[in-house]
Amino acid sequence: MNPEMVFFYLSGVYADSTEKGRIMWARIKGKTENALNELNFKAAYSFRPGFIIPMKAQKNVRLIYKGLKLIYPFVFPNKILTYDEIGIALVRILTLGYSATSLEIEDLKLIAKLAELEE
């Protein structure tokens, strides 16, 4: 394994890194995050997005997501991300690193905003 390799894992909001919660999928995501952090990577980051807004050009978006796209920004304005925000955050973290290994929605939004301000 290349010790200079950086690994990005698309986990999920509410992932349980204690591996002791009641929700099985959250325990599994947390267990995966923990296992990745033990491997010999330069860094392993877990992205924990919430609702990702579908892109306009995206095909095969289920009707429920189209509806949620209209509702979520008003009901949960701090729980949504765009693909652009995720991509910008990923590139910035890859080039500059980041202090935390588990990146929540707020972290990803902040990193993307900082990158845009620097341009």
matplotlib code that plots the C-alpha trace (Angstrom):
import matplotlib.pyplot as plt

x = [0.0, 1.2, 1.8, 1.2, -2.3, -5.3, -8.6, -12.1, -15.1, -18.6, -20.2, -23.5, -24.9, -25.4, -22.7, -21.9, -18.2, -18.8, -20.3, -22.7, -25.8, -29.2, -29.3, -27.5, -26.6, -25.1, -23.0, -21.7, -20.8, -19.0, -17.2, -16.0, -14.8, -12.8, -11.3, -10.2, -8.5, -6.5, -5.1, -1.7, -3.0, -1.5, -5.0, -8.5, -11.5, -15.1, -17.6, -20.9, -23.3, -27.0, -29.3, -27.4, -29.4, -29.6, -28.0, -30.2, -28.4, -28.8, -31.0, -33.0, -33.7, -36.6, -39.7, -39.3, -35.9, -37.4, -40.0, -37.4, -35.3, -38.1, -38.8, -35.5, -33.9, -36.7, -37.2, -33.5, -31.4, -28.2, -28.7, -28.2, -25.2, -24.7, -22.4, -20.3, -19.7, -18.7, -16.3, -14.7, -14.3, -12.8, -10.2, -9.3, -8.8, -6.8, -4.4, -4.3, -5.4, -7.8, -7.6, -10.7, -11.1, -14.9, -16.4, -20.0, -22.2, -21.1, -17.4, -18.0, -20.0, -17.3, -14.4, -16.2, -17.0, -13.4, -12.2, -14.6, -13.5, -9.9, -10.5]
y = [0.0, 3.5, 5.4, 8.7, 7.6, 9.6, 7.7, 9.3, 7.4, 8.6, 7.6, 9.1, 11.6, 10.0, 7.4, 5.8, 5.6, 4.2, 1.1, 0.8, 2.6, 1.0, 1.7, -1.0, 0.9, 3.7, 1.2, -0.4, 3.0, 3.9, 0.5, 1.1, 4.6, 3.2, 0.4, 2.8, 5.0, 2.1, 1.4, 2.7, 5.7, 9.1, 10.2, 8.6, 11.0, 10.1, 12.4, 12.5, 14.3, 14.6, 15.3, 16.0, 18.1, 16.4, 18.3, 19.7, 17.5, 14.4, 11.8, 9.1, 11.2, 9.6, 11.6, 11.7, 13.4, 16.0, 16.7, 16.8, 19.2, 21.7, 21.2, 20.5, 23.9, 25.5, 22.9, 21.8, 24.5, 23.3, 19.7, 19.9, 19.9, 20.3, 18.1, 21.2, 21.8, 18.1, 18.3, 21.5, 20.3, 17.0, 18.8, 21.3, 18.5, 16.5, 19.4, 21.0, 18.3, 18.8, 18.3, 16.1, 12.7, 12.6, 15.5, 16.5, 18.7, 21.9, 21.0, 20.4, 23.6, 25.6, 24.1, 24.7, 28.3, 29.0, 27.7, 29.9, 33.0, 32.3, 32.3]
z = [0.0, -0.9, 2.4, 0.6, -0.5, 0.8, 1.0, 0.9, 2.1, 1.5, 4.8, 6.0, 8.4, 11.8, 11.3, 14.7, 15.2, 18.7, 17.0, 19.9, 18.7, 18.0, 14.3, 12.4, 9.2, 11.4, 13.3, 10.1, 8.6, 11.9, 12.0, 8.4, 9.2, 12.2, 10.1, 7.4, 10.0, 11.2, 7.7, 6.5, 4.5, 4.7, 5.7, 5.6, 5.5, 6.0, 4.4, 6.2, 3.9, 4.6, 1.7, -1.5, -3.9, -7.3, -10.2, -13.0, -15.6, -13.5, -15.1, -13.3, -10.2, -8.2, -7.8, -4.0, -4.4, -6.7, -4.0, -1.2, -3.3, -3.0, 0.7, 2.3, 1.8, 3.7, 6.4, 6.9, 5.4, 7.3, 6.4, 2.6, 0.3, -3.4, -5.5, -6.1, -2.4, -1.9, -4.9, -3.8, -0.3, -1.5, -3.7, -0.9, 1.7, -0.7, -1.4, 2.1, 4.5, 7.3, 11.1, 11.5, 9.7, 10.0, 8.1, 8.9, 6.7, 8.5, 7.9, 4.2, 3.7, 5.5, 3.6, 0.3, 1.3, 2.3, -1.1, -2.9, -0.9, -1.8, -5.5]

ax = plt.figure().add_subplot(projection="3d")
ax.plot(x, y, z, "-o")
ax.set_aspect("equal")
plt.show()
